[in-house]
Amino acid sequence: MALQTTCIGAYPKPDFVTLPDWFNHPDGPDTADPTALWEKAMADLGPDAEGIIARGVAQAIADQLECGIDIPTDGEISRENYIHYHCRHLLGFDFKHLTRKEVRGGTYEAALPTINGPVSVRDQFLVADWKRAQANTSVPVKITMPGPMTISDTNHDAHYHDPQRLGADIADALNVEVRALAEAGCVHIQIDEPLFARKPAAALDYGFENLERAFHGCPRTSRRTVHMCCGYPDRLDRDDYPKADRNAYLDIADAIEYSSIDAVSFEDAHRHNDLSLLERLQTTSVIFGVVAIARSEVESVEQIRARLEQALQHIDAERLVAAPDCGLGLLGRDLAMAKLRNMCQAAHSLG
């Protein structure tokens, strides 16, 4: 059987979906400023805003399937960024009074929402998002959400002053969506925790515990996936962006294997890993990043196949899935599809 392929989350928004997008923000990804424009942008779309978004989701899924992706995502088309989109559905987040804060270990500074009270669910929304996407195909569509540590890092905590306790309450709120998605029939549920690569010690201290809280009670009919990228740059072809430490995946590999995670997503295209990492995971599947998401150069089929063949010397084919390193929003539609086509051709030639 050929290797499977998937996307991670974000896909370039079609031009007709004129919503704020962190990939096009002048300060780069992860900023909260686009959220301040959200209500105006939705109003500008007019009474058919939901229909326009649905059409954008349909295009993102169609593009992925045309390229050969086996497990597509909804492209996160409706989100200004994948973190604050979720936070707007939670209590405890103040989007009017932003606080400037260093983010991702000091790699940049941003104006972020302030957590000014207990975090809990305001309203549920991801089942509706998933159903909107799943209506376009019989292939199971993956839905994504940010993890507790990542949400904590990308907002300013003025209430808890305790990252473990804050993360626990965020995890409980995420768990409501996880259980609802599973009950609705969503097969692939992905929680994104790039902070695990940025702060492996904190991940081991309390991050994995809160990740388990987020997945608690998720039935085995749904696949528990966790994405652990190493960070976005603010533009294409910026190779000097400070990524997470290259040894971070090795530091947390055993904890991944001992957790309830079914599949973990690693970057490898931007910076190759020591492939002994894959041998540390005896039962966990690996979603392996084989195309870069911030480089305009399109990897050839031969390049991608060669790296996958190297990986297959360290992990069984049935536990290896080919993917981009992270979301595709920086690339634009043409580059994204060119990379996905080559990736799928390479992966489907192996097995």
VEXVEXDO-26413 format. One record per residue (C-alpha): residue number from 1; residue in one letter; x, z, y. Coordinates in steps of 0.02 Angstrom, whole numbers, plus 32768, in hexadecimal, padded with zeros to 4 digits. Each point is the difference from the previous one (the first is absolute). Layout:
BEGIN
PT   seq   type   east     up   north
PT   NUM      A      X      Z       Y
...
***
This chain:
BEGIN
PT   seq   type   east     up   north
PT     1      M   8000   8000    8000
PT     2      A   8042   7FD3    80AD
PT     3      L   8030   8087    807B
PT     4      Q   7F70   8035    806F
PT     5      T   8005   7FF2    80BE
PT     6      T   7FB0   8062    808D
PT     7      C   8007   8018    80BB
PT     8      I   801D   80AA    804F
PT     9      G   7F7C   800A    8089
PT    10      A   8006   7FA9    80A8
PT    11      Y   7FEB   7F44    8013
PT    12      P   8009   7F9D    80A4
PT    13      K   7F5C   8008    805E
PT    14      P   7FAC   7F56    801B
PT    15      D   7FFC   7FC9    80B6
PT    16      F   7F44   8017    8008
PT    17      V   800E   80BA    7FD6
PT    18      T   8034   8036    80AF
PT    19      L   801E   80B7    7FDA
PT    20      P   8096   8069    8036
PT    21      D   808B   7FF4    7F81
PT    22      W   809A   806F    7FF4
PT    23      F   8068   7F6D    7FC2
PT    24      N   7FE9   7FA9    80A8
PT    25      H   8011   809B    806D
PT    26      P   8095   7FF8    8079
PT    27      D   803D   80AB    7FC6
PT    28      G   7FFD   7FCC    7F49
PT    29      P   7FA1   8041    7F69
PT    30      D   7FB9   80B1    7FF2
PT    31      T   7FD0   8013    80B8
PT    32      A   7F56   8047    802B
PT    33      D   7FE5   7F9F    80A1
PT    34      P   7F9C   7F74    7FAB
PT    35      T   7F80   8082    7FCD
PT    36      A   7FD5   8020    80B6
PT    37      L   7FCA   7F49    8009
PT    38      W   7F9A   8006    7F60
PT    39      E   7F52   801D    8045
PT    40      K   8017   7F7A    8086
PT    41      A   8040   7F84    7F80
PT    42      M   7F6C   801F    7F8D
PT    43      A   7F89   7FEC    8094
PT    44      D   8056   7F5D    8030
PT    45      L   7FE1   7FBC    7F51
PT    46      G   7F47   8016    8024
PT    47      P   7F6D   8022    7F8C
PT    48      D   8051   7F9F    7F72
PT    49      A   809E   806C    7FFF
PT    50      E   7FE6   8036    7F4C
PT    51      G   7FE1   7F4C    7FCB
PT    52      I   80A0   7FC7    8056
PT    53      I   8065   8087    7FA9
PT    54      A   7FB0   7FD4    7F58
PT    55      R   8032   7F4A    801B
PT    56      G   80B2   8037    8025
PT    57      V   8005   8069    7F62
PT    58      A   7FBF   7F6C    7F9C
PT    59      Q   808A   7F91    8045
PT    60      A   8087   8080    7FD8
PT    61      I   7FC4   8010    7F4D
PT    62      A   7FEE   7F43    7FEB
PT    63      D   80B2   7FE6    803F
PT    64      Q   8046   807F    7F86
PT    65      L   7FA2   7FB7    7F6C
PT    66      E   8034   7F4F    8032
PT    67      C   80B6   8039    7FFB
PT    68      G   7FE8   8049    7F52
PT    69      I   7FF0   80BA    8024
PT    70      D   7FB3   805D    7F6C
PT    71      I   7FCF   809F    805E
PT    72      P   7FD1   7FD8    80B5
PT    73      T   7FDC   807B    808C
PT    74      D   7F7F   7FF2    808B
PT    75      G   8092   7FDC    8075
PT    76      E   7FD4   8099    806A
PT    77      I   7FAF   7F81    8075
PT    78      S   7F8B   8081    804E
PT    79      R   808D   807A    802B
PT    80      E   8062   8011    80A2
PT    81      N   807F   8058    7F93
PT    82      Y   7FEA   8045    7F53
PT    83      I   801C   80B6    8033
PT    84      H   7F98   8018    809C
PT    85      Y   7F72   7F95    7FBD
PT    86      H   7FE9   8085    7F7B
PT    87      C   8019   8090    807A
PT    88      R   7F70   7FC2    806D
PT    89      H   7F8E   802B    7F6E
PT    90      L   8041   80B4    7FF7
PT    91      L   7FD8   809C    8065
PT    92      G   808E   8059    8058
PT    93      F   8053   7F68    8052
PT    94      D   7FFC   7FEA    80BD
PT    95      F   8019   7F49    8031
PT    96      K   7FE4   8020    80B9
PT    97      H   8091   8077    801C
PT    98      L   809A   7FAE    7FB6
PT    99      T   80A6   8059    7FE8
PT   100      R   80A9   7FAA    8003
PT   101      K   8062   8025    7F63
PT   102      E   8096   7FC2    7F9F
PT   103      V   7FC8   7FAB    7F60
PT   104      R   8051   7FD0    7F5A
PT   105      G   8094   8074    800F
PT   106      G   801E   7FD4    80B7
PT   107      T   800A   7F43    7FE8
PT   108      Y   7F87   7FEA    8092
PT   109      E   7F8A   805D    8073
PT   110      A   7F45   7FE1    8016
PT   111      A   7F65   8046    8055
PT   112      L   7F99   8046    7F71
PT   113      P   7F58   8053    7FE4
PT   114      T   8002   80BE    8006
PT   115      I   7FC0   806A    7F70
PT   116      N   7FA2   8089    805C
PT   117      G   7F94   804C    7F77
PT   118      P   7FE3   8009    7F43
PT   119      V   8008   7F57    7FAA
PT   120      S   7F6B   7FCC    7F99
PT   121      V   7F93   7F68    7FDE
PT   122      R   7F99   7FBF    8092
PT   123      D   7FB3   7F6E    7FA4
PT   124      Q   8026   7F9D    7F63
PT   125      F   802E   7F4A    8014
PT   126      L   8078   7FBD    7F7D
PT   127      V   7F7C   7FD8    7F7D
PT   128      A   7FAB   7F8E    807F
PT   129      D   80A9   7FB0    8028
PT   130      W   8023   7FE5    7F47
PT   131      K   7F54   7FB7    7FDD
PT   132      R   8013   7F88    8092
PT   133      A   80A3   7FC3    7FB5
PT   134      Q   7FCA   8002    7F4A
PT   135      A   7F6A   7F92    8028
PT   136      N   8078   7F6E    8015
PT   137      T   8048   7FFD    7F50
PT   138      S   7FE9   8037    7F4C
PT   139      V   80B8   8037    7FFF
PT   140      P   8011   80BC    8021
PT   141      V   8033   801C    80B6
PT   142      K   8077   808E    802B
PT   143      I   7FD2   8076    808E
PT   144      T   8083   8065    805E
PT   145      M   8009   809F    8066
PT   146      P   808C   8063    8055
PT   147      G   8043   809C    7FA9
PT   148      P   8001   80B4    803D
PT   149      M   80B8   8006    8035
PT   150      T   7FF5   7F57    8056
PT   151      I   7F64   8030    8061
PT   152      S   8053   80A4    8033
PT   153      D   809B   7FA7    8041
PT   154      T   7F9E   7F7E    8061
PT   155      N   7F98   807D    8064
PT   156      H   802C   809A    8067
PT   157      D   7FD1   80A6    7FB1
PT   158      A   7FC6   807B    8085
PT   159      H   7F96   8068    7F89
PT   160      Y   804E   8025    7F56
PT   161      H   80BA   800F    8027
PT   162      D   8017   7FFA    7F44
PT   163      P   801C   7F53    7FB3
PT   164      Q   7FD5   8039    7F50
PT   165      R   7F58   804A    8033
PT   166      L   7FD8   7F6D    8071
PT   167      G   802B   7F8A    7F71
PT   168      A   7F8F   8060    7F89
PT   169      D   7F68   7FED    8072
PT   170      I   8027   7F47    801A
PT   171      A   8010   7FEC    7F43
PT   172      D   7F56   8051    7FE5
PT   173      A   7FB4   7F84    807C
PT   174      L   8056   7F6D    7FAB
PT   175      N   7FC1   803E    7F58
PT   176      V   7F4C   7FE8    8039
PT   177      E   8025   7F47    801A
PT   178      V   8065   7FF2    7F5E
PT   179      R   7F72   8047    7F97
PT   180      A   7F7D   7F96    8058
PT   181      L   8066   7F62    7FE4
PT   182      A   8017   8027    7F48
PT   183      E   7F48   8025    7FEB
PT   184      A   7FD4   7F5B    8055
PT   185      G   806E   7FA2    7F85
PT   186      C   80A1   7FE1    8061
PT   187      V   808A   7FE6    7F7E
PT   188      H   809A   8005    8071
PT   189      I   800F   8090    807B
PT   190      Q   80A2   8009    8062
PT   191      I   8041   808F    806C
PT   192      D   8090   7FD2    8073
PT   193      E   8089   8083    8016
PT   194      P   8096   7FB1    8057
PT   195      L   802E   80B1    8039
PT   196      F   8034   8027    7F4E
PT   197      A   8093   7F8A    8019
PT   198      R   8023   8043    80AF
PT   199      K   7FF5   80B8    7FCF
PT   200      P   8020   8012    7F45
PT   201      A   8021   80BC    800C
PT   202      A   7F57   801E    8051
PT   203      A   7FB0   7F8B    7F81
PT   204      L   8045   806C    7F74
PT   205      D   7FD6   80A2    805A
PT   206      Y   7F47   7FDC    8020
PT   207      G   7FE2   7F45    800F
PT   208      F   7FE1   7FDE    7F48
PT   209      E   7F8F   8099    7FF4
PT   210      N   7F93   7FBD    808C
PT   211      L   8003   7F51    7FB7
PT   212      E   7FBA   8049    7F5F
PT   213      R   7F78   8054    8068
PT   214      A   7FD2   7F57    8048
PT   215      F   7FEF   7FB3    7F52
PT   216      H   7FB0   809B    7FAF
PT   217      G   7F6E   7FD2    7F91
PT   218      C   8022   7F45    800C
PT   219      P   7FCA   7FBC    7F56
PT   220      R   8073   7F96    7F96
PT   221      T   7F8C   7F6C    801A
PT   222      S   8058   7FF2    80A8
PT   223      R   80BA   7FE1    8011
PT   224      R   805E   807D    806C
PT   225      T   807F   7F9D    8066
PT   226      V   8079   8045    8083
PT   227      H   8061   7F93    807A
PT   228      M   80A7   8043    803E
PT   229      C   804E   7F85    8079
PT   230      C   8098   8024    806D
PT   231      G   7FBB   7FD1    80AB
PT   232      Y   7FD0   7F6D    806F
PT   233      P   806D   7FBB    808C
PT   234      D   7FAE   7FD4    80A5
PT   235      R   801B   7F45    7FEB
PT   236      L   8036   7F79    7F86
PT   237      D   80B6   7FE9    7FD2
PT   238      R   803D   80A7    8043
PT   239      D   8076   8037    7F76
PT   240      D   8046   8096    805E
PT   241      Y   7F5D   8062    7FF2
PT   242      P   8027   80AD    7FB6
PT   243      K   7FAD   8000    7F56
PT   244      A   7FEA   8099    7F92
PT   245      D   809A   8039    7FA1
PT   246      R   8026   7F8D    7F6E
PT   247      N   800C   8095    7F88
PT   248      A   7F54   8045    802B
PT   249      Y   7FA9   7FA8    7F6F
PT   250      L   807F   8049    7F87
PT   251      D   7FE5   80AD    804A
PT   252      I   7F45   7FFC    7FDB
PT   253      A   7FFE   7F94    7F62
PT   254      D   7FE9   8090    7F87
PT   255      A   7F71   8049    8067
PT   256      I   7FAB   7F56    7FFF
PT   257      E   8010   7FF5    7F43
PT   258      Y   7FBC   80B0    7FE6
PT   259      S   7F6C   7FE4    8077
PT   260      S   7F57   7FB2    7FDA
PT   261      I   8032   7F5F    805A
PT   262      D   7FDE   7F65    7F96
PT   263      A   8062   7F85    806B
PT   264      V   807F   8017    808B
PT   265      S   8032   7F7E    8080
PT   266      F   80B9   7FF1    8032
PT   267      E   8055   7F91    8080
PT   268      D   808E   7F99    7FB8
PT   269      A   8006   7F5C    8061
PT   270      H   803D   8047    80A5
PT   271      R   8088   8064    7FA9
PT   272      H   801E   7FFA    7F46
PT   273      N   7FF2   80A0    7F9D
PT   274      D   8070   8041    7F77
PT   275      L   7F94   7FC1    7F71
PT   276      S   8025   8099    7F96
PT   277      L   7F71   8044    806A
PT   278      L   7F87   7F9E    7F92
PT   279      E   8043   8055    7F64
PT   280      R   7FCF   80AA    8047
PT   281      L   7F4A   7FCA    7FF3
PT   282      Q   7FD2   7FFC    7F48
PT   283      T   7F42   7FF6    8011
PT   284      T   7FDD   7FDB    80B8
PT   285      S   7FE9   7F49    8030
PT   286      V   8069   7FBC    808F
PT   287      I   7FBE   7F8D    8088
PT   288      F   80A5   7FB0    8030
PT   289      G   801C   7FB7    80AD
PT   290      V   8050   7F55    7FEB
PT   291      V   7FDA   7FAC    80A7
PT   292      A   802F   8049    80A9
PT   293      I   7F74   801E    807C
PT   294      A   8069   7FFD    80A0
PT   295      R   806F   7F69    7FE1
PT   296      S   7FCA   7F4F    802B
PT   297      E   806C   7FB5    7F76
PT   298      V   7F92   7FD0    7F6C
PT   299      E   804D   803A    7F5C
PT   300      S   800D   7F75    7F80
PT   301      V   7FA9   8006    7F58
PT   302      E   80AC   8006    7FAF
PT   303      Q   803A   8094    8069
PT   304      I   7F63   8063    7FD8
PT   305      R   8005   7FD6    7F47
PT   306      A   80B6   8034    7FF5
PT   307      R   7FDD   80AC    8049
PT   308      L   7F69   8019    7F90
PT   309      E   806A   7FD1    7F69
PT   310      Q   807E   8084    8034
PT   311      A   7F75   8080    800E
PT   312      L   7FBF   7FD2    7F53
PT   313      Q   80A5   803A    7FB7
PT   314      H   7FCB   80B0    8033
PT   315      I   7F42   8006    7FEA
PT   316      D   7F7F   7FB5    7F8B
PT   317      A   7FA4   7F66    803F
PT   318      E   7F55   8050    7FED
PT   319      R   8034   8087    807D
PT   320      L   804C   7F8D    8084
PT   321      V   7F95   7FB4    808A
PT   322      A   8046   7F8B    8086
PT   323      A   7FD0   801E    80B5
PT   324      P   803D   7FF3    80B3
PT   325      D   8062   8095    8040
PT   326      C   7F6E   8038    806C
PT   327      G   7F72   7FB8    806A
PT   328      L   800C   7F4E    803F
PT   329      G   7FBF   8014    80B1
PT   330      L   80A3   7FD6    8058
PT   331      L   8012   7F58    7FAA
PT   332      G   7F68   7F9F    8037
PT   333      R   7F93   7F9E    7F88
PT   334      D   8071   7F6A    7FDB
PT   335      L   809C   8066    7FD9
PT   336      A   7F9C   8080    7F9C
PT   337      M   7FB3   7F7A    7F92
PT   338      A   80A6   7FA6    7FE7
PT   339      K   8050   80A1    7FC3
PT   340      L   7F6C   802E    7F92
PT   341      R   7FFB   7F54    7FAE
PT   342      N   80B7   8009    7FCF
PT   343      M   7FEE   80B4    7FC7
PT   344      C   7F6C   7FD8    7F90
PT   345      Q   8054   7F65    7FB7
PT   346      A   809A   8066    7FD5
PT   347      A   7FA0   8093    7FB7
PT   348      H   7F88   7F96    7F9A
PT   349      S   8093   7FA4    7FB1
PT   350      L   803D   80A4    7FB3
PT   351      G   7FB7   807A    7F84
***
